[in-house]
Amino acid sequence: KMLGKVLCTVLFVGAFPSPAEASQGHISVVLLGATGDLAKKYLWQGLFQLYMDQVSSGHSFTFHGAALAALEPGQRLMFDVLKKLSCPPDEAPDRCAVLKDQFLKLSQYHQLKTAENYTALSREIETLLRQEGLEEAGRIFYFSVPPFAYAEIARHINSSCRPPAGAWLRVVLEKPFGHDLQSAQQLAAELAGFFREEEMFRVDHYLGKQAVAHILPFRDQNRQFLDPIWNQHHVERVEVVLKETVDAKGRTSFYEQYGVIRDVLQNHLTEALMFLIMELPANVSSAQEVVQHKLQAFQSLWGLERSSAVLGQYQAYDSQVQEELQEAQGYVSTTPTFAGVLIRSDSLRWEGVPFLLTSGKALDERVGYARVLFKNRAYCTQSGTLRDAGHSQCKPKQIIFHFGHGALNTPAVLVSRNLFQPVMPKDSWKEGGARSDLHVFGQPLSDFYMYSPVKERDAYSVLISHIYHGRKDFFITTENLLASWAFWTPLLDSTSRQPPRLYPGGVENQHLLDFEMVSGGVAFTLAEPAELLNPSGQMPSDFRAIQSKFRQSPLVSAWAEDLISQLAADMEEAAVRSVARSGQFHLALSGGSSPVVLFQRLARHHYGFPWKHTHMWLVDERCVPLTHSESNFQGLHRHLLQRVRVPYFNIHPMPVHLNQRLCVEEDGGAQLYAKDIAALVANASFDLVLLGVGTDGHTASLFPRSENGLEGAPTVVLTESPVKPHQRMSLSLPLINRARQVFVLVLGKGKHDITTLLSRVGHEPRKWPISGVSPSSGQLVWYVDYEALLG
């Protein structure tokens, strides 16, 4: 009776509770991938730490290492790891030896390959507990295996290895959780077929790092100091950084698939950033509240575009890939090993504050930190040497959450002495002594209040303890995961073809990777030196000539991001010309997804746009309240209006919601809008109308065989859409054709078929309403990206 013998030993050394306390039940921990690299480095040590911490808790434990290897070799590999386990320095050697011996006796190896193996494991656990007369409290399954194996393992656990009713199940999943939004959604859907959300614990080990885990408690405990200054008026910028000196050698197969953004920024650095910028929940220990506030923070972030990032790759990477993956000699990889990304938020608290996320391999030092740098309004007349160095108001003001390594070589929280002395929990954080030999960001350590953990704990030990306690606030929920992928995937898509800047690696990088904020994005400060340019870069061989006309009108074509940039510049030029001519600019904008990137571009890059003299009209609107997420006005407001200074009276939403009803004909909303246009827009002729094209050839909300709006007097009409919401309000085709200029924006592969069709057909608005767009005395220009034009 293995467990009985161990319990006797524990009772003998006085480390186990009295029989009255020993009724909390038994926990079985199953480590899948028990002989793998992560298990060897961190997980077995973390499980041993859990056992040392909880041996007197009233629970009994067994630890089941599992892998695909057969029993004898697997057992040998696993016990080679277990023999090397260590106790913390403050553990008495005698107790350490006994606990380690017990842990080894409580650990077994299993081959888990088939459904029968899982059934056998479950029976073994049940038999053991029956023999010992113990109740089962729960089972932990730790997936230290590649994600492609998750679904099969999940199926086996769900069908034949769940604990009995009344006992809990906790399934621990390691990253990567998908490769992009679509793959993450697919993986989440597969797992949801086998486990409930509360049973899944997705590990981001950075949430176990003591400095990261303390960000929210620090903000909570120091509200009195931080509430007045934790905002756009006082914060200059926020940085989250992870630098490594090692390269990707030995991991190039993983790195070729993922790269630095997927490996580090989308998860570790984003999670740390969320803790810094999310609104503080009333209860920072409530997993549900923390997740909801994180999701709100994600929703406030501006979409990323190609100019939001600078990418680099250390010079030896290509040759390492060729060697490890047997690629051809001339193989050229575009996988980034360095990234600097600028993120912005449109929340009231953070509007205008840059968030900089940076990570890279083969850099000059190994360090990780989150840093909040405050604006400094002080001007000091006398020299700094005459001042109290620590409290001088002219010194930088900052708060740093130091994850580890670097000059400090320990997790730490640092607060500039000229800010405030923070409140820190004395039982878990101790104040460090001033050391004149150490400098942080060019400042002596004496300029900071510095605190480090009383007891330093490995991140995995911390997280395994939270799994045992069921603390979900330290793990990534499905909603949180998908929100993060939704944010990062557009940047990954837009930079997938972008060659990264080459850098030599280590201290030789010098200033080559320095970057700066330039017109809403980021760019490397120095030009790329010629000797680092890749000599074997290949040019595409299958060029196609692109005509400068489309349907007898001017055509502008480029890759999507360059096309949007040109369109925004042309709109600004049209606006400036119109204001010079008549003192105002009447702009009618379409809704839908295509213009979103244009709105963001205008908000970020076009500070010379004459917004003060611009009237904003809508081309069409869905019949939903204006606050509804599907409202075109709501999209325009979120992505443009709230970021630029358009006078309130110059904004003209369509009146689809009158008398608490939506688009009821007798309420006369369409006629009201037509009257406003007639009263304010000279000759009812807009200066510029921006249109899109549907895959069926519709434009605005004028659909094929539409009964209203394709002909007759220029007006505003109610129409019917084939998709929900069915009711729409739209400018009519004759009204659109009175405009001085009409720009048509067409983006994406999904529009290739309709673009090809439109290049061949004539004027047939009943079949394809967009073919009826032909300004009577104005100009029509088509803006079509390469994917729509060429497929």
C-alpha positions in Angstrom: 0.0 0.0 0.0 2.2 2.8 -1.4 0.1 5.7 -0.2 -0.4 4.2 3.3 3.4 3.8 3.8 4.0 7.4 2.7 1.2 8.7 5.1 2.9 6.8 8.0 6.2 8.4 7.2 4.6 11.8 7.0 2.9 11.3 10.3 6.1 10.1 11.8 8.0 13.3 10.9 5.1 15.5 12.1 4.4 17.0 8.7 0.9 15.6 8.2 -2.3 16.8 10.0 -4.2 15.0 12.7 -6.8 12.4 11.5 -9.6 14.9 12.2 -8.0 17.3 9.7 -7.1 14.6 7.1 -10.6 14.3 5.6 -10.3 16.9 2.8 -9.7 14.2 0.2 -7.2 13.1 -2.3 -5.8 15.0 -5.3 -4.2 13.2 -8.3 -1.9 15.3 -10.4 -1.3 13.9 -13.9 1.6 15.6 -15.8 1.4 14.8 -19.6 4.7 15.2 -21.3 6.4 14.3 -18.1 9.8 13.6 -19.8 9.8 16.8 -21.9 11.9 19.9 -21.7 9.4 22.1 -19.8 8.7 19.3 -17.3 12.4 18.8 -16.6 13.2 22.5 -16.3 10.2 23.7 -14.3 7.1 21.6 -13.8 8.4 18.7 -11.6 10.2 21.3 -9.4 6.9 23.2 -9.2 4.9 20.1 -8.3 7.5 19.2 -5.6 7.2 22.8 -4.2 3.4 22.3 -4.2 3.8 19.1 -2.2 6.2 20.8 0.3 3.8 23.7 0.7 0.6 21.6 1.0 1.8 18.4 2.8 0.1 19.6 6.0 -3.0 21.0 4.3 -5.3 18.0 4.9 -5.1 16.8 1.3 -3.2 13.7 0.2 -1.5 13.6 -3.2 -0.3 11.2 -5.9 1.7 12.4 -8.9 1.4 10.6 -12.2 4.0 11.3 -14.9 2.7 10.4 -18.3 4.1 10.3 -21.8 4.0 8.3 -25.0 7.2 6.3 -24.2 6.9 2.7 -23.0 6.9 2.0 -19.2 10.5 1.1 -18.6 12.4 3.9 -20.6 9.8 6.5 -19.6 10.1 5.6 -15.9 13.9 5.8 -16.1 13.8 9.2 -17.8 11.3 10.6 -15.3 13.1 9.4 -12.2 16.3 10.8 -13.5 14.6 14.2 -13.3 13.0 13.6 -9.9 16.3 12.7 -8.3 17.6 16.2 -9.1 14.7 18.0 -7.3 15.8 20.6 -4.7 14.4 22.3 -1.7 14.4 26.1 -1.0 17.5 27.3 0.9 15.4 27.9 4.0 14.2 24.3 4.2 15.8 22.2 6.9 18.0 19.5 5.3 16.4 16.6 7.3 12.9 17.6 6.4 13.9 18.2 2.8 15.3 14.7 2.5 12.2 13.1 4.0 9.8 15.1 1.8 11.8 14.4 -1.3 11.8 10.7 -0.5 8.0 10.8 0.0 7.5 12.7 -3.2 9.4 10.1 -5.2 7.3 7.3 -3.6 4.1 9.1 -4.5 5.2 9.6 -8.1 4.5 7.0 -10.8 5.1 6.8 -14.6 2.3 5.8 -17.0 2.3 5.3 -20.8 -0.7 7.3 -22.0 -1.2 6.6 -25.6 -4.6 4.9 -26.2 -8.1 5.3 -24.8 -7.5 2.0 -22.8 -4.4 3.6 -21.1 -6.6 6.5 -19.8 -9.3 4.1 -18.6 -6.6 2.0 -16.8 -5.2 5.2 -15.1 -8.6 6.2 -13.9 -9.3 2.7 -12.5 -5.8 2.7 -10.8 -6.6 6.0 -9.0 -10.1 4.7 -7.9 -8.6 1.4 -6.6 -5.9 3.1 -4.7 -8.3 5.5 -3.0 -10.7 2.6 -2.2 -7.9 0.7 -0.5 -6.8 3.7 1.5 -10.4 4.7 2.4 -10.0 8.2 0.9 -12.5 10.4 -0.9 -11.4 12.0 -4.2 -11.2 15.8 -4.0 -10.1 16.4 -7.6 -7.7 15.7 -10.5 -5.3 18.0 -12.2 -4.2 17.2 -15.8 -1.2 19.3 -16.9 -0.8 19.4 -20.7 2.9 19.9 -21.3 2.5 18.7 -24.9 2.2 20.4 -28.3 -1.2 21.9 -29.0 -1.9 19.6 -31.9 -2.3 16.8 -29.3 -4.8 18.7 -27.1 -8.0 17.6 -28.8 -7.2 13.8 -28.7 -6.0 13.9 -25.0 -9.1 16.0 -24.1 -11.3 13.4 -25.7 -9.7 10.6 -23.7 -9.9 12.5 -20.4 -13.5 13.5 -20.9 -14.7 10.0 -21.9 -12.7 7.8 -19.5 -10.6 9.7 -17.0 -12.9 12.3 -15.3 -13.1 12.2 -11.5 -16.4 11.0 -10.0 -19.3 13.4 -9.2 -18.5 15.8 -6.4 -14.8 16.0 -7.3 -13.3 18.7 -9.5 -11.3 18.6 -12.7 -8.6 21.1 -13.6 -7.0 21.0 -17.0 -3.9 23.1 -17.4 -2.9 24.1 -21.0 0.4 25.6 -22.1 0.9 28.1 -24.9 0.9 28.5 -27.9 -2.9 28.7 -28.0 -3.2 29.0 -31.7 -1.3 30.8 -34.4 -3.8 33.6 -35.2 -7.4 34.5 -34.4 -8.9 31.7 -36.6 -6.7 28.9 -35.3 -7.3 30.1 -31.7 -11.1 30.1 -32.2 -10.8 26.6 -33.7 -8.7 25.3 -30.8 -11.1 26.9 -28.2 -14.1 25.4 -29.9 -12.5 21.9 -29.8 -11.6 22.1 -26.1 -15.1 23.5 -25.3 -16.5 20.3 -26.6 -14.8 18.4 -23.7 -14.2 20.8 -20.8 -16.2 23.6 -19.2 -14.6 27.1 -19.0 -14.1 26.9 -15.3 -12.1 23.6 -15.7 -9.5 25.1 -18.0 -6.4 26.9 -16.8 -4.4 28.4 -19.7 -0.9 29.2 -18.5 1.0 32.3 -19.3 3.9 31.9 -17.0 4.5 35.6 -16.9 1.4 35.9 -14.8 3.3 33.8 -12.2 6.3 36.2 -12.1 6.1 38.0 -8.8 6.6 41.6 -10.2 3.9 41.0 -12.9 1.5 39.4 -10.4 1.9 42.4 -8.1 0.9 45.1 -10.6 -2.8 45.0 -9.8 -2.3 44.7 -6.0 0.2 47.6 -6.2 -2.3 49.8 -8.1 -5.0 48.8 -5.6 -3.0 49.4 -2.4 -1.6 52.8 -3.7 -4.9 54.2 -5.1 -4.5 57.4 -3.0 -1.2 58.3 -4.8 -2.0 56.9 -8.2 -5.6 58.0 -8.8 -4.6 61.6 -9.6 -1.6 60.7 -11.8 -2.5 57.4 -13.6 -3.7 59.1 -16.7 -2.9 60.9 -20.0 -2.3 64.2 -18.2 0.6 62.8 -16.2 2.0 59.7 -17.9 4.4 60.3 -20.8 4.6 56.7 -22.0 4.4 53.1 -20.9 7.0 50.5 -21.9 6.9 46.7 -21.5 10.2 45.1 -22.5 11.7 41.6 -22.7 15.3 41.4 -24.0 17.2 38.2 -24.4 20.9 37.6 -25.1 20.3 34.1 -26.5 19.3 33.5 -30.1 16.8 30.9 -31.5 19.3 28.2 -32.1 17.8 24.8 -31.3 14.3 26.3 -31.5 14.2 27.4 -35.2 11.4 25.0 -36.1 9.2 26.6 -33.5 10.4 30.1 -34.3 9.8 29.7 -38.1 6.1 29.1 -37.3 5.7 31.7 -34.6 8.3 34.5 -34.5 8.8 37.0 -31.8 5.3 38.7 -31.8 3.5 35.4 -31.4 6.1 34.0 -29.0 6.3 37.0 -26.6 4.3 40.1 -27.4 0.8 38.6 -28.0 0.8 36.9 -24.6 3.4 37.8 -22.0 3.9 41.5 -22.8 0.3 42.1 -23.6 -0.9 40.6 -20.3 1.5 42.9 -18.4 0.3 45.9 -20.4 -3.3 45.0 -19.6 -2.6 45.0 -15.9 -1.1 48.5 -16.2 -3.8 50.1 -18.4 -7.1 48.4 -17.5 -9.5 50.1 -15.1 -9.1 48.8 -11.6 -11.8 46.4 -10.6 -13.4 46.9 -7.2 -12.0 43.5 -6.2 -8.7 42.8 -7.8 -8.9 39.2 -6.5 -12.1 38.5 -8.5 -11.2 36.6 -11.6 -14.5 37.6 -13.3 -14.0 41.3 -12.6 -10.4 41.2 -13.8 -11.3 39.5 -17.0 -14.2 42.0 -17.7 -11.9 45.0 -17.2 -9.2 43.4 -19.4 -11.7 42.9 -22.2 -12.8 46.6 -21.9 -9.2 47.6 -22.2 -8.7 45.5 -25.3 -11.8 47.2 -26.8 -10.3 50.6 -26.3 -7.1 49.9 -28.2 -6.6 51.3 -31.7 -6.2 48.7 -34.4 -2.6 47.9 -35.3 -1.4 48.6 -38.8 1.9 47.9 -40.6 3.4 51.2 -39.5 2.7 50.3 -35.9 5.7 48.0 -35.8 9.4 47.8 -36.6 10.8 44.3 -37.1 14.3 42.9 -37.1 16.1 39.5 -37.5 19.6 38.7 -36.2 22.0 38.0 -39.0 22.8 34.3 -38.2 19.1 33.3 -38.1 18.9 32.2 -41.8 21.9 30.0 -41.6 20.6 28.4 -38.4 17.3 27.7 -40.1 19.1 26.2 -43.1 21.1 23.9 -40.8 18.3 22.8 -38.4 15.5 22.5 -40.9 17.5 21.3 -43.9 16.5 24.3 -46.0 18.2 25.1 -49.3 21.4 27.2 -49.2 19.6 30.3 -50.6 16.6 30.1 -48.2 15.5 33.5 -46.9 13.3 33.8 -43.9 11.1 36.8 -43.1 10.5 35.6 -39.5 11.1 38.5 -37.0 13.3 37.8 -34.0 13.0 41.5 -32.8 9.9 43.7 -32.7 9.0 47.1 -31.4 5.3 47.9 -31.4 3.4 51.1 -30.7 0.0 50.6 -29.2 -2.6 53.4 -28.4 -5.9 53.5 -26.6 -8.9 55.8 -27.1 -10.0 55.5 -23.5 -10.4 58.8 -21.7 -7.7 57.8 -19.2 -5.0 56.9 -21.9 -5.8 58.9 -25.0 -2.6 60.1 -26.6 -0.3 58.0 -24.4 2.1 55.7 -26.3 2.4 52.1 -25.1 5.7 50.6 -26.4 6.1 46.8 -26.4 9.6 45.6 -27.3 11.2 42.2 -27.4 14.1 40.5 -29.2 16.7 37.8 -29.2 20.4 38.3 -29.6 20.3 41.6 -27.8 22.7 43.3 -25.5 21.3 42.1 -22.1 18.8 39.8 -20.5 16.1 41.8 -18.7 12.3 42.2 -18.5 10.3 45.1 -17.1 7.2 47.2 -17.3 7.9 50.9 -16.9 5.6 53.8 -16.4 7.4 57.1 -17.2 5.7 60.3 -15.9 5.8 63.7 -17.5 8.0 66.2 -15.7 6.8 69.8 -15.5 9.6 71.0 -13.2 12.3 73.3 -14.3 15.2 73.5 -11.8 17.3 76.6 -11.9 20.2 75.5 -9.6 22.5 72.6 -10.5 21.5 69.1 -9.5 24.7 68.7 -7.3 23.2 71.3 -4.9 20.0 69.3 -4.4 18.8 66.3 -2.4 19.6 63.7 -5.2 16.7 61.3 -4.3 14.0 63.9 -4.1 14.9 66.3 -6.8 11.8 67.2 -8.8 14.0 67.5 -11.9 14.9 63.9 -12.0 12.8 61.5 -14.0 9.7 60.2 -12.3 8.9 56.5 -12.9 7.5 53.3 -11.6 9.2 50.1 -12.7 8.0 46.5 -12.3 11.2 44.6 -12.8 10.5 41.0 -13.8 14.0 39.7 -13.2 17.6 39.4 -14.5 19.3 42.6 -15.6 21.4 44.7 -13.3 19.1 44.0 -10.3 19.0 40.2 -11.0 15.8 39.9 -8.9 12.1 40.7 -9.2 11.5 44.2 -7.9 9.2 47.2 -7.7 10.8 50.6 -8.0 9.2 54.0 -7.4 11.1 57.3 -7.9 11.6 59.0 -4.6 10.3 62.2 -6.1 6.9 60.6 -6.7 5.7 59.0 -3.5 6.7 56.2 -1.0 4.5 53.3 -1.9 2.4 51.0 0.3 3.8 47.5 0.1 2.7 44.3 1.9 5.5 43.7 4.5 4.9 40.0 4.7 5.7 39.4 1.1 7.9 42.4 -0.1 10.9 43.9 1.7 12.5 47.3 1.1 16.0 47.0 -0.4 19.0 49.0 0.8 20.4 51.8 -1.3 23.3 50.7 -3.5 25.3 53.4 -5.2 27.0 50.9 -7.5 23.8 49.9 -9.3 22.1 52.1 -11.9 18.6 51.7 -13.4 17.9 53.7 -16.6 20.9 55.9 -15.8 19.8 56.7 -12.3 21.5 55.4 -9.1 19.4 52.9 -7.1 19.3 55.5 -4.3 16.9 57.6 -6.4 14.2 54.9 -5.9 12.2 53.2 -3.2 13.0 49.6 -4.1 11.2 46.5 -2.9 11.9 42.8 -3.7 10.1 39.6 -2.6 10.7 38.3 0.9 10.8 34.9 -0.7 11.6 34.6 -4.4 9.5 32.0 -6.1 9.7 30.5 -9.6 6.8 31.5 -11.8 5.7 27.9 -12.4 5.7 27.2 -8.6 3.5 30.2 -8.1 1.1 29.2 -10.9 0.9 25.5 -9.8 -0.1 26.7 -6.4 -2.8 28.9 -7.9 -4.1 25.9 -9.9 -4.3 23.9 -6.7 -6.3 26.7 -5.0 -8.5 27.2 -8.1 -7.4 30.9 -8.5 -8.6 31.6 -12.1 -7.5 35.3 -12.0 -3.9 34.2 -12.9 -4.8 32.4 -16.1 -6.1 33.2 -19.6 -9.8 32.7 -20.2 -11.1 31.9 -23.7 -12.6 35.4 -24.0 -9.3 37.0 -23.0 -7.4 34.8 -25.4 -9.6 35.6 -28.4 -9.6 39.3 -27.6 -5.8 39.3 -27.7 -5.6 37.4 -31.0 -8.2 39.7 -32.5 -6.0 42.6 -31.6 -2.7 41.1 -32.9 -3.8 39.1 -36.0 -4.2 42.2 -38.3 -0.6 43.2 -37.6 0.7 39.7 -38.2 -1.2 39.6 -41.5 0.0 43.0 -42.7 3.7 42.3 -41.8 3.8 38.7 -43.0 5.6 39.7 -46.3 7.7 42.5 -44.8 11.4 41.7 -44.7 12.8 42.5 -41.2 15.8 44.6 -40.6 19.0 42.5 -40.2 21.1 43.1 -37.1 24.4 41.5 -36.1 23.4 40.5 -32.6 24.6 41.3 -29.1 26.4 44.5 -28.2 27.3 45.1 -31.9 23.7 46.1 -32.6 24.6 49.6 -31.2 21.9 52.0 -32.4 20.7 49.8 -35.3 17.5 48.8 -33.5 16.6 52.2 -31.9 13.3 53.4 -33.1 11.1 56.4 -32.7 7.5 57.5 -33.0 6.8 59.0 -36.4 3.4 60.4 -37.5 1.3 57.9 -35.6 3.6 54.9 -36.1 7.1 53.8 -35.4 10.3 53.8 -37.6 13.9 52.8 -37.1 16.0 55.9 -36.2 18.9 54.9 -38.4 18.9 54.0 -42.1 19.7 50.3 -42.7 23.4 50.0 -43.6 24.1 48.6 -47.0 26.4 45.7 -45.8 23.5 44.3 -43.7 21.0 44.2 -46.6 20.2 40.7 -47.7 22.0 40.0 -51.0 19.8 37.1 -51.9 16.4 38.8 -51.7 14.4 37.7 -54.7 12.1 39.8 -56.8 8.7 38.5 -58.0 9.0 37.3 -61.6 5.4 37.3 -62.6 4.5 41.0 -63.0 1.2 42.0 -64.5 0.6 45.3 -66.1 -2.1 47.3 -64.3 -4.2 49.7 -66.3 -4.6 53.3 -65.0 -8.3 53.2 -65.8 -11.2 51.1 -64.5 -14.7 51.4 -66.1 -13.4 54.5 -68.1 -12.5 56.3 -64.8 -9.2 56.9 -63.1 -7.9 53.9 -61.1 -5.5 53.9 -58.1 -4.2 50.5 -57.1 -1.6 49.3 -54.5 -1.3 47.0 -51.5 -4.1 47.7 -49.1 -2.1 49.8 -46.6 -0.4 51.9 -49.2 -3.8 52.3 -51.0 -5.5 53.6 -47.8 -2.6 56.0 -47.3 -3.1 57.4 -50.8 -6.9 57.6 -50.4 -6.6 59.5 -47.1 -4.1 61.9 -48.7 -6.4 62.5 -51.6 -9.4 63.1 -49.3 -7.4 65.7 -47.3 -6.4 67.4 -50.6 -10.0 67.5 -51.7 -11.1 68.9 -48.3 -8.4 71.7 -48.4 -9.4 72.6 -52.0 -13.1 72.7 -51.1 -12.6 74.9 -47.9 -10.4 77.3 -50.0 -13.2 77.5 -52.6 -16.3 77.7 -50.4 -15.3 77.8 -46.8 -16.6 74.3 -46.1 -16.3 70.6 -47.0 -19.3 68.3 -47.2 -18.2 64.7 -47.0 -20.6 61.7 -47.2 -19.2 58.4 -45.8 -20.2 54.8 -46.2 -20.3 52.3 -43.4 -19.2 48.7 -43.2 -15.8 47.2 -42.5 -13.7 48.6 -45.4 -13.6 52.2 -44.3 -12.5 51.4 -40.8 -8.8 51.4 -41.7 -9.3 54.6 -43.6 -11.0 56.3 -40.6 -8.1 55.2 -38.4 -5.6 56.5 -40.9 -7.3 59.9 -41.0 -7.4 60.1 -37.2 -3.7 59.2 -36.8 -1.9 60.8 -39.6 -3.9 63.8 -41.0 -3.5 66.6 -38.6 -3.7 69.1 -41.4 -7.2 68.0 -42.4 -9.7 71.0 -42.1 -12.0 69.2 -39.6 -13.3 72.5 -38.3 -14.8 73.3 -41.7 -15.9 69.7 -42.5 -19.6 68.5 -42.4 -19.9 64.8 -42.0 -22.8 63.0 -43.6 -23.7 59.3 -44.0 -24.2 57.6 -47.3 -26.4 54.9 -45.7 -27.4 53.6 -42.3 -28.8 50.4 -40.9 -32.1 50.7 -39.1 -30.7 50.1 -35.6 -30.3 52.6 -32.7 -27.2 54.9 -33.3 -25.5 53.3 -30.2 -25.9 49.8 -31.6 -22.6 48.0 -32.6 -24.0 47.5 -36.2 -24.8 51.2 -36.7 -22.6 52.8 -39.4 -22.6 56.0 -37.3 -21.4 54.1 -34.3 -18.4 52.8 -36.4 -17.7 56.3 -37.7 -17.9 57.7 -34.2 -15.6 55.1 -32.6 -12.9 55.1 -35.3 -12.9 58.7 -36.4 -15.3 61.3 -34.8 -14.2 60.9 -31.2 -10.5 61.3 -32.3 -10.8 64.5 -34.4 -12.3 67.9 -33.6 -15.3 68.2 -35.9 -17.8 70.8 -34.5 -20.9 69.1 -33.0 -23.3 70.9 -35.4 -21.3 69.6 -38.4 -22.1 66.0 -37.7 -25.2 64.7 -39.4 -26.3 61.1 -38.5 -29.2 59.7 -40.4 -32.5 59.9 -38.5 -33.3 56.2 -38.4 -34.6 56.3 -34.8 -37.6 58.6 -34.4 -40.5 58.4 -31.9 -38.8 55.4 -30.4 -39.3 53.6 -33.7 -36.9 52.4 -36.4 -37.3 53.5 -40.0 -41.1 53.8 -40.0 -42.1 55.5 -43.2 -44.7 57.8 -41.7 -42.1 59.2 -39.3 -40.5 60.8 -42.3 -36.8 60.2 -41.4 -35.7 60.0 -45.0 -37.5 63.2 -45.9 -35.9 65.0 -42.9 -32.5 64.0 -44.0 -33.2 65.1 -47.6 -34.4 68.5 -46.3 -31.2 68.9 -44.2 -29.1 68.2 -47.3 -31.1 70.6 -49.4 -30.7 73.3 -46.7 -27.0 72.9 -46.0 -25.4 71.4 -49.1 -25.3 73.9 -52.0 -27.3 72.4 -54.9 -27.5 69.1 -52.9 -24.1 68.4 -54.3 -21.7 66.8 -51.9 -18.0 67.8 -52.3 -17.0 64.1 -51.8 -18.9 60.8 -51.5 -17.0 57.7 -50.4 -18.6 54.4 -51.5 -17.8 50.7 -51.1 -18.9 47.7 -53.2 -20.7 44.6 -52.0 -19.9 41.2 -53.5 -23.4 41.4 -55.2 -22.6 44.8 -56.8 -24.5 46.8 -54.2 -23.3 50.2 -53.1 -24.5 52.4 -50.2 -27.7 50.5 -49.3 -28.9 50.2 -52.9 -29.2 46.5 -53.7 -29.8 44.7 -57.0 -33.4 45.1 -58.2 -34.0 47.6 -55.4 -37.4 49.3 -55.7 -36.2 52.6 -54.4 -33.3 54.9 -55.0 -31.9 53.7 -58.4 -33.6 56.3 -60.5 -36.0 59.3 -60.3 -35.5 62.6 -58.4 -32.4 62.9 -56.1 -33.5 62.1 -52.6 -33.0 59.9 -49.5 -34.8 56.5 -49.5 -35.7 53.6 -47.3 -34.5 50.3 -48.8 -34.5 46.6 -48.0 -31.3 44.6 -47.6 -31.1 40.8 -48.3 -29.2 40.4 -45.0 -30.0 41.5 -41.4 -30.8 44.1 -40.4 -33.0 44.2 -43.5 -34.2 47.8 -43.2 -31.8 50.6 -44.3 -31.7 54.3 -45.1 -29.6 55.4 -48.1 -28.7 58.3 -50.4 -30.3 57.6 -53.8 -28.1 57.0 -56.9 -29.2 60.3 -58.5 -28.2 62.2 -55.3 -24.8 60.4 -55.2 -24.3 61.3 -58.9 -24.7 65.0 -58.1 -21.4 65.0 -56.1 -18.3 66.9 -57.2 -16.2 63.8 -56.5 -17.0 60.1 -55.8 -14.3 57.8 -54.5 -15.0 54.0 -54.6 -12.9 51.9 -52.2 -12.6 48.1 -52.9 -10.5 45.9 -50.7 -9.6 42.2 -50.3 -9.6 38.9 -52.2 -13.3 38.5 -51.4 -14.0 41.4 -53.9 -12.0 39.9 -56.8 -14.9 38.3 -58.6 -17.2 41.4 -58.4 -14.2 43.6 -59.5 -13.5 41.4 -62.5 -17.3 41.4 -63.4 -17.5 45.2 -63.1 -14.6 45.6 -65.5 -16.6 44.0 -68.2 -20.3 45.1 -67.7 -21.8 48.4 -68.8 -24.4 50.7 -67.1 -26.8 48.3 -65.5 -27.8 49.6 -62.1 -30.8 47.3 -61.8 -28.4 44.3 -61.8 -25.3 46.0 -60.2 -26.2 49.3 -58.5 -22.5 50.3 -58.4 -22.4 50.3 -62.2 -24.9 53.2 -62.1 -22.4 55.5 -60.3 -21.5 58.2 -62.8 -21.3 61.7 -61.5 -23.2 64.1 -63.9 -20.6 66.9 -63.6 -18.1 65.5 -61.2 -15.2 63.0 -61.1 -15.3 59.2 -60.2 -12.1 57.6 -58.9 -11.7 53.9 -58.1 -9.3 52.8 -55.3 -8.8 49.1 -55.7 -6.2 47.1 -53.8 -4.1 44.4 -55.6 -5.9 41.5 -53.9 -9.3 42.7 -55.2 -7.9 43.6 -58.6 -5.6 40.6 -59.2 -6.9 38.0 -56.8 
